[in-house]
Amino acid sequence: MTTLSAAVLRELHQLPDDALLDTHEAAAFLHISPRTLAWYRTHRIGPVYAKIGRVTVRYKVGEGITGKVVDAG
């Protein structure tokens, strides 16, 4: 599981709802592993994410586990 310092986690929790996090930041924010997020994406469940290009994935801070997928590419 990805571990971030308390200061970094505090900063993540203060971001606006429309801020985008990378996979490692989102995993730390949600207290799960980056691999779990990848599994969620594969099964089209989990937090809303934006796919930018072919590889880059970003997660919205303010979205819960809704199962919605946003394709920005």
C-alpha positions as CSV (number, residue, x, y, z in Angstrom):
1,M,0.0,0.0,0.0
2,T,1.2,3.5,-0.8
3,T,2.0,5.5,2.3
4,L,2.3,9.3,2.3
5,S,3.3,11.5,5.2
6,A,0.6,13.0,7.4
7,A,1.3,16.5,6.0
8,V,0.9,15.3,2.4
9,L,-2.4,13.5,3.2
10,R,-3.6,16.7,4.9
11,E,-2.9,18.6,1.7
12,L,-4.7,16.0,-0.4
13,H,-7.8,16.2,1.8
14,Q,-7.8,20.0,1.4
15,L,-7.9,19.9,-2.4
16,P,-11.0,21.1,-4.2
17,D,-13.5,18.4,-5.3
18,D,-12.5,18.7,-8.9
19,A,-8.8,18.2,-8.3
20,L,-7.2,15.2,-10.0
21,L,-4.8,12.8,-8.3
22,D,-2.5,10.3,-9.8
23,T,-2.9,6.6,-8.9
24,H,-0.5,6.6,-6.0
25,E,-2.0,9.8,-4.5
26,A,-5.5,8.4,-4.9
27,A,-4.6,5.1,-3.3
28,A,-3.1,6.9,-0.3
29,F,-6.2,9.2,-0.1
30,L,-8.5,6.1,-0.1
31,H,-6.2,3.9,2.1
32,I,-6.0,1.2,-0.5
33,S,-3.2,0.0,-2.8
34,P,-2.6,1.3,-6.3
35,R,-3.1,-2.3,-7.5
36,T,-6.6,-2.2,-6.1
37,L,-7.4,0.9,-8.1
38,A,-6.1,-0.8,-11.2
39,W,-8.4,-3.8,-10.4
40,Y,-11.3,-1.4,-10.0
41,R,-10.6,0.2,-13.4
42,T,-10.4,-3.2,-15.0
43,H,-13.8,-4.1,-13.6
44,R,-15.3,-0.6,-14.2
45,I,-16.1,0.0,-10.5
46,G,-14.5,2.3,-8.0
47,P,-13.8,6.0,-8.0
48,V,-14.4,8.2,-11.0
49,Y,-11.3,8.6,-13.1
50,A,-10.1,10.4,-16.2
51,K,-8.0,8.6,-18.8
52,I,-5.7,11.1,-20.5
53,G,-4.1,9.7,-23.6
54,R,-3.5,6.0,-23.6
55,V,-1.7,5.6,-20.3
56,T,-2.2,8.5,-17.9
57,V,-5.0,8.0,-15.3
58,R,-6.3,10.6,-12.9
59,Y,-8.9,10.3,-10.1
60,K,-11.3,13.0,-9.0
61,V,-11.0,13.9,-5.3
62,G,-14.7,14.7,-4.7
63,E,-16.2,11.7,-6.3
64,G,-17.2,8.7,-4.2
65,I,-17.2,5.1,-5.3
66,T,-19.8,5.4,-8.1
67,G,-18.6,3.2,-10.8
68,K,-18.7,6.0,-13.3
69,V,-15.9,6.3,-15.9
70,V,-14.8,9.5,-17.5
71,D,-12.8,9.3,-20.7
72,A,-10.9,12.5,-21.4
73,G,-8.8,11.1,-24.2
